[in-house]
Amino acid sequence: MWRIYLRIFVLIAVVTISLTQVLSYLTNQFYAEQLEQYALKDAVAQIFLVEQYLDNSQGPLWFTRFKTLQEKTNNSYALLPLERALAIIAPHNRQRLLEKKVVVDFQSEAYFRRVDTDNSKFPGSANQVIYASETKDQDPLIAKIKRFQYTLIFLLLLIPCGIWSYFHWRELQSLSKTADDFGSGLLSSRAKVRKSASVYPLAQCMNLMAERIQRLIDSQRELLHSVSHELRTPIARLEFGLELLKNDANSKQLEPRFASMENDLHELNDLVSELLSLAKIEQQQALPMQSVNTAEALHQVINSLSHLLQEKEMSHSLHSETSTISGDPKLLMRALSNLLRNAAKYAHQKIRISTLSNASGGVDITIEDDGPGVPENEREHIFEPFYRLDRSRDRASGGFGLGLAIAKKAVTLHKGRIWVDQSDLGGARFTISLTSPA
């Protein structure tokens, strides 16, 4: 907010000062003659004093009276050479000055008058010009009052700037929160600002964009869910037909082919199951939250995957007393199971699991292995659906590129974070960071 506040205040101040200077210049250009006449009328008393007091004296008396004027009046009096005075005043007033007429300079609030034209006042007086100007800010009180006035103007200018900045900042915060919510998966989030707000057109465009994106994503999800469901029936028919074909053929030469076909059907069936799981998770907005001990959940996951982990060297540091968070147990266990399956698939020998309290009062769950790891430029992409590293595309490693996508979606629904980096075991280290219970 302060950034907007200072910028708008500086902008208004600069524009105000600039406009004042420009308007003053234009006024002087277009109304110069009228302003000169006004200034001449305003200086009538001073001119009368000079004409009646100085013009009736000569020689030393003239200088004595001129010095008295300098001392007794509130104006500043000085003598200027005629050449210098002619250079100062506007060209159209030079002839007036030569004729001993009063010439007013309204910009500097001063006037010029030639002493005489025949050197009768003192030697060389025809080449001297009386220069009279207002004494500015000699009184400390006047200067103090003017400083107070300018300070008060700037302070009063701060108030409307502050009010406008506050409402503008609040509306921008609303847009920012909507963008964050939408980016985190809350597709129904919309920006709500006043119709009179300056960002209202932007909010309308943002809401229209969000609505279109939501429709596209919902259509994609519905299509994926429908196709996955529809695939269930033909897969079941293929499995049934293959089983009948095996019984009718009863040939050992065809058994390898039957086994390969069964593996393909099982793989297709697993893919459909993963797609349905992903679609189901993506459709969830609110979770059935309850207290979950992550250490106990990890023990259950490890026991359920004992057939995959029995040949691996497992080590874990699970702290039950500091591992309680609020969440959906089934969804969290699904995410942990996917990460542990991934570790079992790529680990050469060692897998390490640990839980640790984090700064937010929640828990960080770390699963590491001594496998080949994940290249740094691939670490952001491996959580995308169907994204697989080059080495996992062979049939031996299996997988569809959905396990990590499901894990990330499950963690995101818990308002947590998941990332991968390098483990000191040599392979990948996956970390899930969850917040404390509400």
C-alpha positions in Angstrom: 0.0 0.0 0.0 2.8 2.4 0.9 4.3 2.1 -2.5 1.0 3.1 -4.2 0.5 5.8 -1.7 4.0 7.4 -2.2 3.8 7.1 -6.0 0.4 8.8 -6.3 1.4 11.5 -3.9 4.6 12.3 -5.7 2.7 12.2 -9.0 0.0 14.6 -7.8 2.6 16.9 -6.3 4.8 17.0 -9.4 1.7 17.5 -11.7 0.4 20.3 -9.4 3.7 22.2 -9.4 4.2 21.7 -13.1 0.7 22.9 -14.0 1.2 25.9 -11.8 4.4 26.8 -13.6 2.8 26.2 -17.1 -0.3 28.2 -16.2 1.8 31.1 -14.9 3.8 31.1 -18.1 0.8 31.0 -20.3 -1.0 33.7 -18.3 2.1 36.0 -18.6 2.2 35.4 -22.4 -1.4 36.0 -23.2 -2.3 38.6 -20.6 1.0 40.5 -20.4 -0.5 43.9 -21.2 -3.4 43.6 -18.8 -1.1 42.4 -16.0 1.2 45.3 -16.6 -1.6 47.8 -16.3 -2.8 46.1 -13.1 0.7 46.2 -11.6 1.1 49.9 -12.6 -2.1 50.7 -10.7 -0.9 48.7 -7.8 2.3 50.8 -7.7 0.6 54.2 -7.9 1.5 55.1 -4.3 5.2 54.3 -4.8 5.4 56.1 -8.1 3.7 59.2 -6.6 6.2 59.2 -3.7 9.1 59.1 -6.1 7.8 61.8 -8.3 6.9 64.2 -5.5 9.8 63.4 -3.1 12.8 62.9 -5.4 11.9 65.0 -8.5 11.8 68.1 -6.4 15.5 67.8 -5.3 18.9 68.0 -6.9 22.5 67.2 -6.1 23.3 66.0 -2.6 19.7 66.5 -1.4 18.5 64.1 -4.1 20.9 61.4 -2.8 19.9 62.2 0.8 16.2 61.7 0.0 16.9 58.6 -2.0 18.7 57.1 1.0 15.8 58.0 3.2 13.5 56.1 0.8 15.8 53.1 1.1 15.7 53.2 4.9 12.1 54.2 5.7 10.0 52.3 3.2 9.2 48.6 2.9 10.4 48.5 -0.7 13.9 48.0 -2.0 15.3 51.0 -4.0 18.5 50.9 -6.1 20.1 52.7 -9.0 20.8 50.8 -12.2 22.8 51.9 -15.3 20.5 52.7 -18.2 22.0 50.0 -20.4 21.4 47.3 -17.8 17.8 48.4 -17.2 17.1 48.3 -20.9 18.5 44.8 -21.1 16.2 43.6 -18.2 12.9 45.0 -19.3 10.8 43.7 -22.2 11.6 45.1 -25.7 8.2 46.8 -26.1 8.8 48.9 -22.9 12.3 50.2 -23.7 11.0 53.3 -25.5 8.8 54.1 -22.5 11.8 54.0 -20.2 13.8 56.3 -22.4 10.9 58.8 -22.2 11.1 58.8 -18.4 7.9 56.8 -18.1 7.3 54.2 -15.5 7.9 50.6 -16.7 6.5 47.8 -14.6 7.9 44.3 -14.5 4.9 42.3 -13.1 6.9 39.0 -12.9 9.5 40.3 -10.5 6.9 42.8 -8.9 9.2 45.7 -9.6 9.2 49.0 -11.6 11.8 51.0 -13.4 11.9 54.8 -13.9 14.7 56.9 -15.5 16.0 59.6 -13.1 15.9 62.3 -15.8 16.8 62.9 -19.4 19.0 66.0 -19.1 21.4 65.3 -16.2 19.7 67.9 -14.0 19.6 65.9 -10.8 23.3 65.1 -10.6 26.1 64.5 -13.0 25.3 61.4 -15.2 21.7 61.2 -13.8 20.4 60.7 -17.4 22.1 57.3 -17.5 20.7 56.1 -14.2 17.4 54.3 -13.6 15.5 54.0 -10.3 14.7 50.3 -9.6 12.1 49.7 -7.0 11.0 46.2 -5.9 9.1 44.6 -3.0 11.1 43.3 -0.2 10.4 39.6 0.0 10.4 37.5 3.2 12.6 39.8 5.2 10.3 39.4 8.1 10.9 36.0 9.8 7.3 35.8 10.8 6.1 36.2 7.2 8.5 33.5 6.1 7.3 31.2 8.9 3.7 31.7 8.0 4.4 30.9 4.3 6.3 27.7 5.3 3.3 26.7 7.5 0.9 27.4 4.6 2.9 25.2 2.1 3.3 22.5 4.7 -0.4 22.5 5.5 -1.2 22.2 1.7 1.0 19.2 1.4 -0.5 17.6 4.5 -4.0 18.1 3.2 -3.0 16.7 -0.1 -1.9 13.5 1.8 -5.4 12.8 3.0 -7.2 12.2 -0.3 -4.1 10.4 -1.6 -4.2 8.1 1.4 -7.9 7.4 1.1 -7.6 6.7 -2.6 -4.5 4.5 -2.1 -6.2 2.5 0.6 -9.2 1.6 -1.4 -7.2 0.9 -4.5 -4.7 -1.3 -2.6 -7.6 -3.2 -1.0 -9.1 -3.9 -4.4 -5.8 -5.0 -5.8 -5.4 -7.3 -2.7 -8.7 -8.8 -3.6 -7.6 -9.5 -7.1 -4.3 -11.0 -5.9 -6.1 -13.3 -3.5 -8.5 -14.4 -6.2 -5.6 -15.2 -8.5 -3.8 -17.1 -5.7 -6.9 -19.1 -4.9 -7.6 -19.9 -8.6 -4.0 -20.9 -9.1 -4.1 -23.3 -6.1 -7.0 -25.1 -7.7 -10.1 -23.3 -6.3 -11.6 -22.8 -9.7 -14.8 -21.3 -8.4 -13.0 -18.3 -7.0 -14.0 -14.9 -8.5 -12.9 -11.4 -7.9 -15.4 -9.2 -6.0 -14.9 -5.4 -6.3 -17.1 -2.4 -6.3 -18.5 -1.3 -9.7 -17.1 2.2 -9.0 -13.6 0.8 -8.4 -10.9 1.7 -10.8 -10.0 -2.0 -11.2 -13.5 -3.1 -11.9 -13.0 -3.6 -15.7 -9.9 -5.7 -14.9 -11.8 -7.7 -12.4 -14.6 -8.4 -14.9 -12.0 -9.6 -17.5 -10.3 -11.7 -14.9 -13.6 -13.3 -13.9 -14.5 -14.0 -17.5 -11.2 -15.6 -18.1 -11.6 -17.7 -14.9 -15.0 -18.8 -16.0 -13.8 -19.9 -19.4 -10.8 -21.8 -17.9 -13.1 -23.5 -15.3 -15.5 -24.6 -18.1 -12.6 -26.0 -20.1 -11.1 -27.9 -17.2 -14.4 -29.2 -16.0 -15.2 -30.4 -19.5 -11.8 -32.1 -19.7 -12.3 -33.8 -16.3 -15.8 -34.9 -17.2 -14.5 -36.4 -20.5 -11.6 -38.1 -18.7 -13.9 -39.5 -16.1 -16.5 -40.7 -18.6 -13.9 -42.3 -20.9 -12.3 -44.0 -18.0 -15.6 -45.4 -16.8 -16.5 -46.5 -20.4 -13.2 -48.3 -20.7 -14.0 -50.5 -17.7 -16.6 -52.6 -19.6 -14.5 -53.5 -22.8 -11.5 -54.2 -20.6 -13.6 -56.6 -18.5 -14.9 -58.3 -21.7 -11.4 -58.6 -23.0 -10.2 -60.2 -19.8 -13.2 -62.6 -19.9 -12.7 -63.5 -23.6 -8.9 -64.0 -23.1 -9.6 -66.4 -20.2 -12.1 -68.4 -22.4 -9.6 -68.4 -25.2 -6.9 -69.8 -22.9 -9.1 -72.6 -21.8 -10.1 -73.5 -25.4 -6.7 -73.3 -26.9 -4.9 -75.3 -24.2 -1.6 -74.9 -26.0 1.7 -74.4 -24.2 3.1 -72.6 -27.3 0.5 -69.9 -26.9 1.0 -69.4 -23.2 3.7 -66.7 -23.6 1.4 -64.7 -25.9 -1.5 -65.1 -23.5 0.7 -63.9 -20.6 1.8 -60.9 -22.6 -1.8 -60.1 -23.5 -2.8 -60.5 -19.8 -0.1 -58.1 -18.8 -1.3 -55.5 -21.3 -4.8 -55.8 -20.0 -3.6 -55.5 -16.4 -1.6 -52.4 -17.4 -4.6 -50.9 -19.2 -6.8 -51.6 -16.2 -4.3 -50.0 -13.8 -4.1 -47.0 -16.1 -7.9 -46.6 -16.0 -7.8 -47.0 -12.2 -5.2 -44.2 -11.9 -7.2 -41.9 -14.2 -10.3 -42.4 -12.1 -8.3 -41.7 -9.0 -6.9 -38.5 -10.4 -10.3 -37.4 -11.7 -11.8 -38.1 -8.3 -9.1 -36.1 -6.4 -9.3 -33.2 -8.8 -13.1 -33.0 -8.2 -12.6 -32.7 -4.5 -12.8 -29.2 -3.0 -13.5 -29.8 0.7 -11.8 -32.7 2.5 -13.2 -34.7 5.4 -10.6 -33.4 7.9 -9.5 -35.2 11.0 -6.4 -35.6 13.1 -3.8 -37.7 11.4 -0.6 -39.0 12.9 1.8 -39.1 9.9 4.2 -41.5 11.6 1.5 -44.0 12.1 0.3 -43.5 8.5 3.8 -44.1 7.2 4.1 -47.3 9.2 0.8 -48.5 7.7 2.0 -47.6 4.2 5.4 -49.4 4.7 3.5 -52.5 5.9 1.2 -52.5 2.9 4.2 -52.2 0.5 6.3 -54.8 2.3 6.4 -57.0 -0.9 8.0 -54.2 -2.8 10.4 -53.1 0.0 11.6 -56.5 1.3 14.7 -56.4 -0.9 15.6 -52.8 0.0 17.6 -51.5 3.0 15.0 -49.4 4.9 15.8 -46.8 7.5 13.4 -44.4 9.1 13.2 -41.8 11.8 9.5 -41.3 12.6 8.5 -39.1 15.6 4.9 -39.9 16.6 4.7 -37.1 19.2 5.5 -34.3 16.7 3.8 -35.7 13.6 0.1 -34.9 14.0 -1.6 -32.8 11.4 -5.2 -32.2 10.2 -6.2 -33.9 7.0 -7.8 -36.8 5.1 -6.1 -40.0 6.1 -6.9 -42.0 2.9 -5.7 -39.2 0.7 -2.5 -38.6 2.6 -1.7 -42.3 2.7 -2.3 -42.5 -1.1 0.2 -39.7 -1.6 2.8 -41.4 0.7 2.2 -44.7 -1.0 2.9 -43.3 -4.4 6.1 -41.7 -3.2 7.3 -44.9 -1.5 6.4 -46.9 -4.6 8.4 -44.5 -6.7 11.4 -44.9 -4.3 11.1 -48.7 -4.3 11.1 -48.6 -8.1 14.3 -46.5 -8.6 16.3 -47.2 -5.4 19.4 -49.4 -5.9 19.4 -50.6 -2.3 18.7 -47.8 0.3 15.5 -46.0 1.2 15.3 -43.5 4.0 12.1 -42.1 5.5 11.9 -39.3 8.2 9.5 -36.9 9.8 10.4 -33.5 11.3 8.5 -30.6 12.7 8.6 -27.5 10.6 8.5 -23.8 11.3 4.7 -23.5 10.9 4.1 -26.1 13.6 3.3 -28.8 11.0 5.5 -31.7 9.8 7.9 -32.3 6.9 7.9 -35.9 5.5 11.0 -36.9 3.6 11.4 -40.0 1.4 14.9 -40.5 -0.1 16.6 -43.2 -2.2 20.0 -44.0 -3.6 18.8 -44.3 -7.2 19.7 -42.2 -10.2 17.9 -39.1 -8.9 16.0 -36.5 -10.9 17.8 -34.0 -13.2 17.4 -30.4 -11.9 15.6 -29.3 -15.1 13.0 -32.1 -14.8 12.1 -31.5 -11.1 9.2 -29.1 -11.8 7.7 -31.3 -14.6 7.7 -34.7 -12.9 4.5 -33.7 -11.0 2.6 -33.1 -14.2 0.2 -35.8 -15.3 1.6 -38.4 -17.8 5.1 -36.8 -17.6 7.9 -39.4 -17.4 11.6 -39.2 -17.5 13.4 -40.9 -20.4 14.7 -43.8 -18.3 11.2 -44.7 -17.1 9.6 -45.1 -20.6 10.7 -48.7 -21.0 8.2 -51.5 -20.2 10.5 -52.8 -17.4 10.0 -49.9 -15.1 6.3 -49.5 -15.8 4.3 -46.5 -14.6 2.0 -44.1 -16.4 3.3 -40.8 -15.0 0.3 -40.3 -12.8 1.5 -41.3 -9.4 3.4 -38.1 -8.6 0.6 -36.0 -10.1 -1.9 -37.7 -7.7 0.5 -37.1 -4.8 0.9 -33.4 -5.6 -2.8 -32.9 -5.9 -3.4 -34.7 -2.6 -0.8 -32.5 -0.9 -2.2 -29.3 -2.5 -5.7 -30.1 -1.2 -4.1 -30.1 2.3 -2.6 -26.7 1.6 0.8 -28.2 1.7 3.8 -28.3 -0.6 5.8 -31.1 -2.3 9.1 -30.8 -4.0 12.1 -32.9 -5.0 15.8 -32.3 -4.7 19.1 -34.2 -4.4 19.5 -36.6 -1.5 22.9 -37.2 0.2 22.2 -40.9 -0.6 22.8 -40.0 -4.2 19.2 -40.3 -5.5 16.0 -38.3 -5.2 14.7 -36.7 -2.0 10.9 -36.0 -2.0 9.6 -33.7 0.7 6.0 -33.1 1.7 5.5 -30.1 4.0 2.1 -30.0 5.8 0.7 -27.4 8.2 -0.4 -27.9 11.8 -3.9 -28.8 12.8 -6.5 -26.1 12.7 
